[in-house]
Amino acid sequence: MQALKIAVIGGGSSYTPELIEGIIVRYEQLPVTELALVDVESGREKVEIIAALTRRMLKHKGLEQVAVSVHFTLDEAIRGASFVLTQLRVGQLAARAADERLGLKYHLLGQETTGVGGFAKALRTIPVILEVARKVEQLAPEAFILNFTNPAGIVTEAVSRYSKAKIIGLCNVPINMQHMIVGMLGRPGVRSKTALCRAQPYGLGA
């Protein structure tokens, strides 16, 4: 089997188990051979817990052959990866709280993807995501970066403009919302059509 390695930058996130669940469900289409979870040293305890949970989830589905590794630097995790998934939060939850409260203080939307909160998060995040992109250029030039880091639009555009790394910006909220609405309507056999649903965002973080 050809090696298929996924590096997860921000692997200690509470969102990682949802990612692992998706990989397990789609294993036949995406036969991953290695998951490299990367986090900051201060998040060691969290990422070790997530790694242990990941191994248990894989074992439960008979996928013990998928290697799970933990890293605190980018190089070894990114080297040889097919995909580099970014879900990092510079400043962690304290920074998110500050961003959202800043907007609310001035009666503005308190949110991390748009407006003043999204712009503040972008200013912190872009230098870090560009460092990741440069590592991908050097160590895994054929890899795609799959960016979930908010504000996803600005972050993805920054990498597209200022690096040669290949990147796709993603958000699971729209598709999850479509599935939720279909479920609420009691029509599980109905297929939602994204092309029929459009949203026009406005603001600095759009």
Short mmCIF file of the C-alpha atoms (twelve columns), coordinates in Angstrom:
data_MODEL
# 
_entry.id   MODEL 
# 
loop_
_atom_site.group_PDB 
_atom_site.id 
_atom_site.type_symbol 
_atom_site.label_atom_id 
_atom_site.label_alt_id 
_atom_site.label_comp_id 
_atom_site.label_asym_id 
_atom_site.label_seq_id 
_atom_site.Cartn_x 
_atom_site.Cartn_y 
_atom_site.Cartn_z 
_atom_site.pdbx_PDB_model_num 
ATOM 1   C CA . MET A 1   0.000   0.000  0.000  1 
ATOM 2   C CA . GLN A 2   1.263   3.458  -0.892 1 
ATOM 3   C CA . ALA A 3   1.919   5.587  2.167  1 
ATOM 4   C CA . LEU A 4   -0.739  8.200  2.826  1 
ATOM 5   C CA . LYS A 5   0.270   10.470 5.659  1 
ATOM 6   C CA . ILE A 6   -1.863  13.246 7.112  1 
ATOM 7   C CA . ALA A 7   -0.259  15.852 9.364  1 
ATOM 8   C CA . VAL A 8   -2.677  17.664 11.664 1 
ATOM 9   C CA . ILE A 9   -1.373  21.033 12.851 1 
ATOM 10  C CA . GLY A 10  -3.293  21.703 16.039 1 
ATOM 11  C CA . GLY A 11  -3.721  17.997 16.705 1 
ATOM 12  C CA . GLY A 12  -4.586  18.547 20.368 1 
ATOM 13  C CA . SER A 13  -7.806  20.312 19.418 1 
ATOM 14  C CA . SER A 14  -11.131 19.004 20.691 1 
ATOM 15  C CA . TYR A 15  -12.174 18.931 17.021 1 
ATOM 16  C CA . THR A 16  -9.636  16.200 16.201 1 
ATOM 17  C CA . PRO A 17  -11.847 13.237 17.235 1 
ATOM 18  C CA . GLU A 18  -14.476 14.416 14.733 1 
ATOM 19  C CA . LEU A 19  -11.762 14.413 12.065 1 
ATOM 20  C CA . ILE A 20  -10.655 10.915 13.054 1 
ATOM 21  C CA . GLU A 21  -14.236 9.695  12.895 1 
ATOM 22  C CA . GLY A 22  -14.484 11.021 9.344  1 
ATOM 23  C CA . ILE A 23  -11.233 9.311  8.346  1 
ATOM 24  C CA . ILE A 24  -12.459 6.012  9.798  1 
ATOM 25  C CA . VAL A 25  -15.799 6.203  7.979  1 
ATOM 26  C CA . ARG A 26  -14.035 6.927  4.666  1 
ATOM 27  C CA . TYR A 27  -11.069 4.623  5.141  1 
ATOM 28  C CA . GLU A 28  -11.813 2.559  2.017  1 
ATOM 29  C CA . GLN A 29  -11.682 5.697  -0.129 1 
ATOM 30  C CA . LEU A 30  -8.825  7.283  1.839  1 
ATOM 31  C CA . PRO A 31  -6.592  4.506  3.260  1 
ATOM 32  C CA . VAL A 32  -4.485  6.592  5.627  1 
ATOM 33  C CA . THR A 33  -1.266  4.961  6.826  1 
ATOM 34  C CA . GLU A 34  -0.102  7.610  9.305  1 
ATOM 35  C CA . LEU A 35  -1.588  10.439 11.335 1 
ATOM 36  C CA . ALA A 36  0.946   12.941 12.670 1 
ATOM 37  C CA . LEU A 37  -0.553  15.148 15.379 1 
ATOM 38  C CA . VAL A 38  1.305   18.416 15.986 1 
ATOM 39  C CA . ASP A 39  0.812   20.848 18.840 1 
ATOM 40  C CA . VAL A 40  2.680   23.351 20.966 1 
ATOM 41  C CA . GLU A 41  4.708   22.158 23.948 1 
ATOM 42  C CA . SER A 42  2.279   23.796 26.364 1 
ATOM 43  C CA . GLY A 43  -0.440  21.602 24.885 1 
ATOM 44  C CA . ARG A 44  1.467   18.359 25.432 1 
ATOM 45  C CA . GLU A 45  -1.046  16.862 27.858 1 
ATOM 46  C CA . LYS A 46  -3.993  17.588 25.559 1 
ATOM 47  C CA . VAL A 47  -2.400  16.217 22.405 1 
ATOM 48  C CA . GLU A 48  -1.248  13.063 24.210 1 
ATOM 49  C CA . ILE A 49  -4.829  12.502 25.384 1 
ATOM 50  C CA . ILE A 50  -6.146  13.054 21.851 1 
ATOM 51  C CA . ALA A 51  -3.500  10.684 20.433 1 
ATOM 52  C CA . ALA A 52  -4.501  7.969  22.909 1 
ATOM 53  C CA . LEU A 53  -8.167  8.454  22.033 1 
ATOM 54  C CA . THR A 54  -7.306  8.322  18.320 1 
ATOM 55  C CA . ARG A 55  -5.536  4.990  18.772 1 
ATOM 56  C CA . ARG A 56  -8.532  3.589  20.658 1 
ATOM 57  C CA . MET A 57  -10.942 4.778  17.965 1 
ATOM 58  C CA . LEU A 58  -8.826  3.166  15.245 1 
ATOM 59  C CA . LYS A 59  -8.438  -0.074 17.202 1 
ATOM 60  C CA . HIS A 60  -12.181 -0.237 17.800 1 
ATOM 61  C CA . LYS A 61  -12.688 -0.271 14.028 1 
ATOM 62  C CA . GLY A 62  -9.881  -2.758 13.353 1 
ATOM 63  C CA . LEU A 63  -7.503  -0.130 11.959 1 
ATOM 64  C CA . GLU A 64  -4.548  -0.627 14.300 1 
ATOM 65  C CA . GLN A 65  -2.245  -0.519 11.268 1 
ATOM 66  C CA . VAL A 66  -2.687  3.262  11.059 1 
ATOM 67  C CA . ALA A 67  0.307   4.792  12.839 1 
ATOM 68  C CA . VAL A 68  -0.376  7.711  15.189 1 
ATOM 69  C CA . SER A 69  2.538   9.960  16.116 1 
ATOM 70  C CA . VAL A 70  2.825   13.112 18.244 1 
ATOM 71  C CA . HIS A 71  5.127   16.021 17.392 1 
ATOM 72  C CA . PHE A 72  5.995   19.404 18.863 1 
ATOM 73  C CA . THR A 73  7.896   20.723 15.836 1 
ATOM 74  C CA . LEU A 74  6.723   20.925 12.245 1 
ATOM 75  C CA . ASP A 75  9.518   19.266 10.279 1 
ATOM 76  C CA . GLU A 76  9.078   15.571 11.065 1 
ATOM 77  C CA . ALA A 77  5.311   15.802 11.010 1 
ATOM 78  C CA . ILE A 78  5.137   17.499 7.611  1 
ATOM 79  C CA . ARG A 79  7.945   15.585 5.895  1 
ATOM 80  C CA . GLY A 80  6.418   13.176 3.384  1 
ATOM 81  C CA . ALA A 81  2.814   14.129 4.130  1 
ATOM 82  C CA . SER A 82  0.139   13.893 1.449  1 
ATOM 83  C CA . PHE A 83  -2.121  16.338 3.273  1 
ATOM 84  C CA . VAL A 84  -1.397  18.922 5.958  1 
ATOM 85  C CA . LEU A 85  -4.532  19.853 7.845  1 
ATOM 86  C CA . THR A 86  -4.402  23.134 9.758  1 
ATOM 87  C CA . GLN A 87  -6.749  23.791 12.676 1 
ATOM 88  C CA . LEU A 88  -4.527  25.937 14.851 1 
ATOM 89  C CA . ARG A 89  -5.487  28.695 17.253 1 
ATOM 90  C CA . VAL A 90  -2.704  31.190 17.967 1 
ATOM 91  C CA . GLY A 91  -3.167  32.452 21.523 1 
ATOM 92  C CA . GLN A 92  -5.499  29.559 22.325 1 
ATOM 93  C CA . LEU A 93  -8.946  30.099 23.870 1 
ATOM 94  C CA . ALA A 94  -7.907  33.153 25.888 1 
ATOM 95  C CA . ALA A 95  -7.221  35.007 22.628 1 
ATOM 96  C CA . ARG A 96  -10.551 33.902 21.182 1 
ATOM 97  C CA . ALA A 97  -12.378 35.240 24.233 1 
ATOM 98  C CA . ALA A 98  -10.530 38.569 23.947 1 
ATOM 99  C CA . ASP A 99  -11.344 38.863 20.226 1 
ATOM 100 C CA . GLU A 100 -15.032 38.170 20.699 1 
ATOM 101 C CA . ARG A 101 -15.381 40.438 23.741 1 
ATOM 102 C CA . LEU A 102 -13.675 43.270 21.862 1 
ATOM 103 C CA . GLY A 103 -16.469 43.303 19.319 1 
ATOM 104 C CA . LEU A 104 -19.176 43.041 21.951 1 
ATOM 105 C CA . LYS A 105 -17.624 45.913 23.910 1 
ATOM 106 C CA . TYR A 106 -18.380 48.234 20.990 1 
ATOM 107 C CA . HIS A 107 -21.763 46.649 20.186 1 
ATOM 108 C CA . LEU A 108 -20.328 44.783 17.204 1 
ATOM 109 C CA . LEU A 109 -20.561 41.144 16.260 1 
ATOM 110 C CA . GLY A 110 -18.414 39.082 18.630 1 
ATOM 111 C CA . GLN A 111 -17.161 36.396 16.276 1 
ATOM 112 C CA . GLU A 112 -13.837 34.924 15.164 1 
ATOM 113 C CA . THR A 113 -14.524 34.691 11.439 1 
ATOM 114 C CA . THR A 114 -15.704 38.200 10.581 1 
ATOM 115 C CA . GLY A 115 -15.480 41.773 11.791 1 
ATOM 116 C CA . VAL A 116 -13.017 43.031 14.371 1 
ATOM 117 C CA . GLY A 117 -12.640 39.598 15.996 1 
ATOM 118 C CA . GLY A 118 -11.877 37.903 12.702 1 
ATOM 119 C CA . PHE A 119 -9.427  40.622 11.717 1 
ATOM 120 C CA . ALA A 120 -7.575  40.383 15.056 1 
ATOM 121 C CA . LYS A 121 -7.350  36.619 14.723 1 
ATOM 122 C CA . ALA A 122 -6.082  36.942 11.162 1 
ATOM 123 C CA . LEU A 123 -3.284  39.272 12.272 1 
ATOM 124 C CA . ARG A 124 -2.084  36.668 14.790 1 
ATOM 125 C CA . THR A 125 -2.612  33.667 12.552 1 
ATOM 126 C CA . ILE A 126 -1.202  34.660 9.164  1 
ATOM 127 C CA . PRO A 127 2.501   34.726 10.210 1 
ATOM 128 C CA . VAL A 128 2.143   31.258 11.739 1 
ATOM 129 C CA . ILE A 129 0.238   29.752 8.810  1 
ATOM 130 C CA . LEU A 130 2.841   31.136 6.398  1 
ATOM 131 C CA . GLU A 131 5.543   29.377 8.412  1 
ATOM 132 C CA . VAL A 132 3.590   26.140 8.005  1 
ATOM 133 C CA . ALA A 133 3.235   26.813 4.270  1 
ATOM 134 C CA . ARG A 134 6.989   27.322 3.868  1 
ATOM 135 C CA . LYS A 135 7.653   24.017 5.624  1 
ATOM 136 C CA . VAL A 136 5.208   22.320 3.258  1 
ATOM 137 C CA . GLU A 137 7.003   23.865 0.275  1 
ATOM 138 C CA . GLN A 138 10.315  22.452 1.521  1 
ATOM 139 C CA . LEU A 139 9.340   19.080 2.996  1 
ATOM 140 C CA . ALA A 140 6.166   17.996 1.182  1 
ATOM 141 C CA . PRO A 141 5.888   20.069 -2.007 1 
ATOM 142 C CA . GLU A 142 3.198   17.828 -3.503 1 
ATOM 143 C CA . ALA A 143 0.999   17.988 -0.408 1 
ATOM 144 C CA . PHE A 144 -2.199  19.963 -0.150 1 
ATOM 145 C CA . ILE A 145 -2.839  22.129 2.887  1 
ATOM 146 C CA . LEU A 146 -6.442  21.693 4.018  1 
ATOM 147 C CA . ASN A 147 -7.166  24.786 6.069  1 
ATOM 148 C CA . PHE A 148 -9.864  24.823 8.739  1 
ATOM 149 C CA . THR A 149 -8.240  27.697 10.662 1 
ATOM 150 C CA . ASN A 150 -10.440 30.769 11.030 1 
ATOM 151 C CA . PRO A 151 -10.868 33.267 9.549  1 
ATOM 152 C CA . ALA A 152 -10.656 30.625 6.840  1 
ATOM 153 C CA . GLY A 153 -11.044 32.972 3.874  1 
ATOM 154 C CA . ILE A 154 -8.321  35.423 4.858  1 
ATOM 155 C CA . VAL A 155 -5.941  32.710 6.065  1 
ATOM 156 C CA . THR A 156 -6.350  30.671 2.887  1 
ATOM 157 C CA . GLU A 157 -5.915  33.737 0.688  1 
ATOM 158 C CA . ALA A 158 -2.728  34.718 2.541  1 
ATOM 159 C CA . VAL A 159 -1.162  31.334 1.800  1 
ATOM 160 C CA . SER A 160 -2.328  31.490 -1.826 1 
ATOM 161 C CA . ARG A 161 -0.807  34.948 -2.287 1 
ATOM 162 C CA . TYR A 162 2.430   34.656 -0.358 1 
ATOM 163 C CA . SER A 163 3.561   31.055 -0.771 1 
ATOM 164 C CA . LYS A 164 3.747   28.368 -3.430 1 
ATOM 165 C CA . ALA A 165 2.014   25.780 -1.260 1 
ATOM 166 C CA . LYS A 166 -1.219  24.279 -2.552 1 
ATOM 167 C CA . ILE A 167 -4.100  25.081 -0.224 1 
ATOM 168 C CA . ILE A 168 -7.837  24.495 0.016  1 
ATOM 169 C CA . GLY A 169 -9.883  26.423 2.573  1 
ATOM 170 C CA . LEU A 170 -12.665 24.427 4.202  1 
ATOM 171 C CA . CYS A 171 -15.495 24.847 6.679  1 
ATOM 172 C CA . ASN A 172 -17.681 21.969 7.819  1 
ATOM 173 C CA . VAL A 173 -20.504 24.216 9.075  1 
ATOM 174 C CA . PRO A 174 -22.422 24.668 5.756  1 
ATOM 175 C CA . ILE A 175 -22.558 20.969 4.891  1 
ATOM 176 C CA . ASN A 176 -23.408 20.035 8.486  1 
ATOM 177 C CA . MET A 177 -26.203 22.619 8.441  1 
ATOM 178 C CA . GLN A 178 -27.581 21.164 5.216  1 
ATOM 179 C CA . HIS A 179 -27.584 17.666 6.695  1 
ATOM 180 C CA . MET A 180 -29.227 18.966 9.887  1 
ATOM 181 C CA . ILE A 181 -32.012 20.700 7.949  1 
ATOM 182 C CA . VAL A 182 -32.638 17.611 5.816  1 
ATOM 183 C CA . GLY A 183 -32.808 15.540 9.013  1 
ATOM 184 C CA . MET A 184 -35.206 17.993 10.693 1 
ATOM 185 C CA . LEU A 185 -37.486 17.785 7.668  1 
ATOM 186 C CA . GLY A 186 -37.597 14.032 8.099  1 
ATOM 187 C CA . ARG A 187 -36.354 13.428 4.579  1 
ATOM 188 C CA . PRO A 188 -33.125 11.425 5.028  1 
ATOM 189 C CA . GLY A 189 -33.251 10.276 1.415  1 
ATOM 190 C CA . VAL A 190 -33.255 13.831 0.067  1 
ATOM 191 C CA . ARG A 191 -29.984 15.151 -1.302 1 
ATOM 192 C CA . SER A 192 -29.315 18.799 -0.566 1 
ATOM 193 C CA . LYS A 193 -27.967 20.910 -3.411 1 
ATOM 194 C CA . THR A 194 -25.323 23.382 -2.305 1 
ATOM 195 C CA . ALA A 195 -25.631 25.343 -5.537 1 
ATOM 196 C CA . LEU A 196 -29.139 26.407 -4.532 1 
ATOM 197 C CA . CYS A 197 -27.982 27.911 -1.224 1 
ATOM 198 C CA . ARG A 198 -25.885 31.050 -1.280 1 
ATOM 199 C CA . ALA A 199 -24.667 33.339 1.476  1 
ATOM 200 C CA . GLN A 200 -23.001 36.699 0.950  1 
ATOM 201 C CA . PRO A 201 -20.748 37.612 3.904  1 
ATOM 202 C CA . TYR A 202 -19.650 41.166 4.626  1 
ATOM 203 C CA . GLY A 203 -16.943 42.588 6.858  1 
ATOM 204 C CA . LEU A 204 -13.185 42.718 7.272  1 
ATOM 205 C CA . GLY A 205 -13.008 39.029 8.143  1 
ATOM 206 C CA . ALA A 206 -15.146 37.797 5.257  1 
# 
